[in-house]
Amino acid sequence: MTLVLLLYFSSLFSQWARVQQLPASDIFSLYKNGSTLYAGGRNLIYFSSDKGQTWDSTTSIPLFTEVSNIIVYKNELYASSFSIGVSRSSDGGRTWQNISTGIFPEVSDFVEWRGDLYAATLGASVFKLDPVSGNNWLSFSNGLSSLSANITTITGNNNALVAGTLANALYDYLPVGSTTWEERFLLGQVRPTEGAYDIVTGHDSLFLSGSTGRFYMSTDNGLNWRTFGGILPSLNSTLVNARQALLLSRVIFDGVIFHTSFSYLKKDSLQDPFVPFSVVSDHYTYRSAIFGDKLWDASTEGLFFMSLSNLPGISADDTTDAITLPVQFVFFNANCESEQVLLRWRTAQELNSSHFSIERSNDAIHWTEIGSLPSAGTSNSEKSYSFADNNLLPKSYYRIAQFDLDGKVQYSEMISSSCSSSDIFNLWPNPVRDLAYISVVTPGESQAIVRVFDSKGSLVKLKKLALVAGSNLFTVDLQALANGVYTVSVEWSSGQMKKALQVLKQ
């Protein structure tokens, strides 16, 4: 049966071709910058500026073995080699300078965030390139414990920097304006075997592939996560953000050799499992990327590509340029006033901003525009906006899409709201399989305490969180609990408000 499936998926959609100009051996990394694709080989970098038709290479990087990570920062080329450190080239790869001073050598990932360059490491958390000298690295791990020493992947959007660690379902969160990290847990719970393989950004969302085969999604800049796409165990997996879908490569070991399985998941069907479209035998994929109209695969056997036209309705990548968009949301909230939902938001600065689109959803997945407002255009001071939704629904989710003059879009966080008095407190779904969603409407800021009791009255879960004035949405992870009946109790407003419901876990 395994052989039949391998033969079937290897022929289905899979029109892979190898780049003949490059060695038929390890290509460890891929990085796309504008119209150039970079591929990291052994001690040098290959690059193409004509959508992969022809390739050139840098000179050999002194001391390097594999080129594990690549980034272009301030028009200079940076590369890391595992256990060696970081080198930089100011002339497109003709000459190299070692700039490993201060940094732990096992660099696992690079990210440029809000004008600075950061490096994640396996062993010493996060470093920041010295913005003054540019030749040495500064530790950037304030707030992180030894549990966050091994960071596998790091990314950022307009509102936060997020790093995934090796174990315990632990990830690190750094909001804009802070220099102190928060250590948080996926689904709010410790899982010793869960780690992060990859995190990618997609407009207002973050997508994370976990080492247990689970996939997580956050629509509030990494504060809260939910699972999607089913469970697909893997030895290594990478995600690619296409315009219409997420593309997944995952490595499988059958006891003899490695295989790479490729799948996709349409963004309008995130509740469904990934759909496989190719399996490549005797093949270990390190990284994947979309460049031009092709899917690229960096692997133990060289660099491969296939046309996206082989995939159903998937046409291009989903480059967001989210980090460089010129508007920063600093506040977004919803309150019920005079039988309407009044949305208020503020921006810290705006540059060439065109307008805001107000979007509503009844399931937090599919969105409809319900109105628009002109923006300030260009402003260096805080601006306030408001919009009233008079078409009340039993439960609504809201987000703000900001468009700039050249069509780029940036999203606020997602919030929920209901103007029914019976909806001051809501919990769904019930029965629940993994995540229970809880909404609380409160007139002022307070701390909430969530307690979960089993059928014998024993406390099995405790969670504390901060509530803001208006509507609040958060989750409680019940997946690890045995099937049965539980009581979920939520207390807030200094104990003046308390709600409890029985939930069937199945």
N, C-alpha and C positions, 0 to 999 in steps of 0.2 A: 504493500500500500504506500509506504514512504517513497519508494522508487517511482511508482506511478504518479504520485503528486509532484515529485521533483520534475519529472519529464513534462507533466502537464503545464505547470507554472513556468517552466523554463521556456516553453514555446509561446505561452499566452502573453501577448503584448510585448514580450522581451526581445527587442531588436537592438541588443547592446553591441557596441563597437568599441574597440580599444584604440586609444590615441597612439598611433604607430611611432610618432616622433619621440615619445617618452619611453623609458625602460619598462619592461614587463615585470616590474618588481615594485616594492613598497612605495606607494604615494600616501603619505601620512596625513596630509592636511589640505584643506581647500579654503580659499578666502576670496570674496568678490568685492572689488572696489571700483565703482563706476563701470567703465567699459572694459575693465581688466579682470581676468580670472587668474589667481595664483594657486599653484599646486606645490606643496612641500615634499621634496624627495629626500634622498640621503645627502646631507650637507650642502644642498643648494635648492634654489626655488625656480620652478618653471613658471612662465607666464604667457598669456595670450591676450591680445587686444582686438582680435577679429572674430570673436565668438567661438574660439577653439579651432579655427581652421589651421593656423600656424602657431608654432611655439618657439620661444627663446628661453634662455636661462640666465640666472645670475652667476657670478663666480662662486667658487666653493667658500663656504663660511668656515673660518678657522675653528678647529676643535669640535665642530658640530658632527653629530652622527645623523639622527633623524631630525627633520624640521617638523616639529609637532604642532606649532601654532604660528600664524602669520597675521599681521595687521599693518595697515597704513595709517600713520598718525602724523598730522601736520606735514604731509607730503614726504615723509620719510618711511622707509620700509623696516619693520621690526620682525624678528623671528626668534623663536625659542626652540631649544633642544633639551629634551628631558635629561636631567642630571647635569647639564652643562650651563644653562642660564640663558641670557638674552643678548642678541647682537642687533646692531642698527646700521642701515645704509642710507646715506644722504644722496647717493647718485644712482639710484635704481638698481642696486645690487652689484655694482662694479667693485666697490671696496666696502669693507665691513669694520665696525668698531664694537668691541665687546663692552657692554654696559651692564654687567651683572653685579656691580657693587651694591651691597645691601640687600639683595634679593635672594630668597631661598631658591636653589637651582631647579627644583622640579616644578616648572611653570606648567599649569594645566590649561589656561585659557587667558585671552586678552579681551578687554572691552574699553572702548572710548566712551566716557560718560561726562556730559556737561563740560566738555573742553579739556578733561584730564584723561590720562591713560592709566588703567588699572590692570594688574596681573593677579590671577588666582594661582595658588600653589598647592601641591600635595605635601603638606608638612608644616606650613607656617602661615596659613590663612591668606590674607590679601595684602598686596603692596601697591603703592602709587608712585608713578614716575615723578621725581622731584621737579616741580614746575619751574624752579629757579635755574638750576644747573642743567637739567635734562639729561644728566649722565649717571645718576645713581637713583636708587629706589628707597622709598620710605615705607615703613610698616604702616598699614592702614587697617588695623584689627581691633580698634577700641570697641569694647562691648562683647567681643567674642571670647569664648572659653576654649579649652583644649579640644572640646567636641567638634569645633569648627576648624581644626587645624588642616584637615584634608578637604579641600574644595575642588570639585571636579569641573564646574562650569559656572560662568558668571555672565550676566547680561543686564541691560538697563533700558528703561523707557523714560518718558518725560518726568515721571513722578517718583521713581525709586530705582535703586540698584539692588539686584537679587542674585544671590549665589547659592548653588546647590552643593551639599556636602556628600561624603562617601557613605554615611550610614545613619541610622536612627530616624529616618524621615525628617532630618533636620535641614533647614535652609536658613539663610541669613538675609535680613531685610534692612535696607538703609534708605529712609525717605529723603526727599529733597530738603536741603537746609540743615540736615543733621550730619554729624561726624561720628556718631555712635551707632553701631549695628544693633539690631534686635535678632536674637536667636529664636526662631519659630519652628513649628512642626507642621508638616503637611497633614491636613485634616485634623490638626490640633492634637495629634497623638504620637507618642514614641513608637517607632517600628524599627527594631534593631537591624533588620535585613534590608531596609529600604534606603537606597541612595539615589542620587541624581546622575543620569548619564548626560542629559542635554536639556537646555532651556532655550526656547526661541521666542521672539516677540512677534505679535501680529496685531497692529493697530492698538486696540484697547485691551488686548488679551496677552497673557503669558501661557505658554504650553511647555510642560515638563515631562520627559520620559524617565521613568523610575527603573531601578535595577531589579525590582520584583516583577517587572512586566506591566506595571500599571502606568496610566497616563493621567496627568493632572492639568487642570486649567484654572487660571485666575483672571477675573475681569475687574479686579480692584487693586491692580499694581502689585500683586503678590501678598496681600494681607490674608486672603482666604482662598482656598482651593477646593475644587471638586473633581472627581474622577470622570473620565470619558473614554470611549473607544475600546472597552473590554480589557482583558489581560493577555499579554503576549510575552512570555518569558524569553529572555535574550541574554547573551554574554556582552553585548554592546549594542546600543541603538542610537540613531541620530534622527532628528526631525528637520524637515524642510518646510518652510511656510510658502506654499503656492497661493495664487490668488483665490482659487476656488476650493482648495483642499489643503490638508496636511499630508505630506509624504513621509513615509517611515522606512528606514532601513534597519534591520535587526539581524544580528549574527547568531546562528544556531550551530551547536556542536552535536553531531550524531553519534559520538563515541569514537569516531575514526578521523573525520575531517570536518572543517568548518564550511557552512553555507551562509549566504546572505539572502534573506527574504525581504522583498519590497512590497509595501502596501500603501494604500491611500485612504483618506477619510474626508468626505465632503464636509465643508463647514456648515452647511445647512442640515447636516445629519449627524451631529456630534454625539447624539444618543445611540447611534448604531456602532457596531464593531468595525475595525479596519478591514478593508477589502484587499486581499493579496493580488498582485498582478505579475510577479516574477520571482523566481528562486534561482540564484546563481550558485552552482555547486563548486566546491573546492575554492572558496572565495571568502575573504574576511574584509568587510568594509570598515574603514576608519571614519570617513566623513562623506556627506552628500551635499550637493548644492544645485540650485537652478541657475543657469547662465544662458542668456539668450532664450531659445526655445527648446533647450535640452536639459535633462536631468543628468548630473555628473556624479560619478562614483569613484572615490579615492580608495584604493584597496591594496591588498598584498600582491595582486597580479598586475598592478599598473592603474592607469586612469581610463575609465570607461565612460561612455555617454549613450543616451537613448533619446529619441525625439519625444517631446511631450504630446505630440499628436497621436501617439499610441495609447494615451490614457483618455478616458471618457470625460470630455468637457474641462480638462485641466490645461491651461494655455500658457501661463507665465508665472513668475515669482510674485511675491506680495511685499515688495520693498516699501517700508513705511516712512523711513527717515524720521522716526518718532523722536529720536533724541535731539534733533536739531530744529524741530518745529518751534516757532517763536512764541507760543502762548503757554503760560503755566497756570493751570487750575490750582487754586489754593483753598477753595471751599465749594461744596455742592451739597444741598440739603433740600428736603421736601417737608412741608407742613400742610395740614388741613385747615383751611380758613374759608368760612362762608360757603360750605358745600363745594369746595374746589381744592385741588392740589396746587399749592403755590410753590414753585421751584425757584430757588435762589442759588446763584453761584457768583464767585469772584475770581478774577484773574490777577496775577501779580504783574504781568507785563504782556504786551502785545506788539507784534511787528508784522506789518503787511497783512493783518487779519481782515478777512472779508465778511464772514457772518457766522452765526451759530445756528445749527439745526437741532431742534429738540426732538428726541426719539423716545418712543414708548414701546413696551413689550409686555405680553401677559405670561411669558415663559422664560424670560431672560436669555432667549436664543434668537428669536426672530423679531426684527425691529421695524417700526413704522414711524416716519416723520409726522409729527403733529403740529409743527409750527417752526418759525424761524425768526431770528432777531439780527439786526445789523450789529457789528462789533465796533470797537473803538478805532480799528485800523492800526495805528501805531501809538503805543503809550508805554511809558516807563513807570507809571503809577498804578496803584490798585484800582480796578474797575469792578462795579457791581451790576448784576443783571437779575431779572426775574421774569417768570412766565407762568401764567395760570392755565391749568388744564381743567376745563369745565365738563368734559365728557368722562364722568367717573366710571371706573370699572371696579369689580370686586377686589382685584389685586393688580397693581401696575408696577412695572419697573421702568426707570428712567435713566437716560444718559444724554450728555450734550456732545454733539459733534461740532468741532470748530474747523472752518475751512479758511485757508489763506488764499491770497490772490492768484497763486499759480496752481490751485486745485488740491494741494495737500490737505489731508484731514487728520485731526487729532481728537481723541475721545476722552471725556471725563471718566471718573469711576462710575459704577452702576449703583443706584439706590432703589429701594422699593418704598411704596406708600399705599395706604388705603384710608379712605375717609369714613369708613363705617365704624361706628363705636365698638362693634363686636370684634373689630380687627385690631384693637390695641395690642393684642397678642395672638399670634398664629403659629402653628407648627404643621409642617407637611413634608413629605407624604406620610400617610399612615394607613396601612402598614409601611414600614421602611426597611430597606435592605442594607444601606450603608450610611448615607448622609441624611440627617434630619435638618431641614431649614426652619429657622425661627425668625419671625419678625416681631419687633417691639416698637410701639410708638410712645414716646415720652415727651413731656413738655420741657424738660431741662436735662442737663448733663447728669449722669449718675453712673455708678458701677453696677453691673449685673452679675449675679452668681447663678450659674446653671448647675443643677445637681441631677444625676440619673440614679434611680434606685431600682433594684431588681424586685422580683415578686415576693421576696422574703423581707424587703425593707432595708437591705444592705446598700450602702452607697458604693456605686461601682464607677462613677465618673464625676469629676468636679472641674468646672471651667469658670474663670473670671474674665470679664472684659469690660471695656468702657463704652457707655452709650452717649450719643450726642442728642441734642434736642431735635425732635422730629422722628423720622423713620430710621430704623436700624435693621439690618439683615445680617445674620450670622449662621454658622452651621455647627452641628454636634455630630461627631463621627461615632456611629454605633456598629460599624462593620465588624470589629473584633469581638463583640459580645455574642453570646450564644442566643439562639432563637428563643423567643418567649415574650412575655409582657413586662414592660418597664414603665416607670413613672418618671416623667421629665418635669422638673420644677425649675421655674425661673423667678428670681427675686430681684427687684430693682427699686429705685427711688428711696434708698436708705431703709428698705424693708417695708415701705408703705404699700408697695404693689407686689403681689405674688400670684403667679398662675401655675397650674399643674395639670398635666394631661397624661393619660395612659397611652402608651405607644406599643404597637405589636411589631417586634423585630422578627423578620423572616428571611 
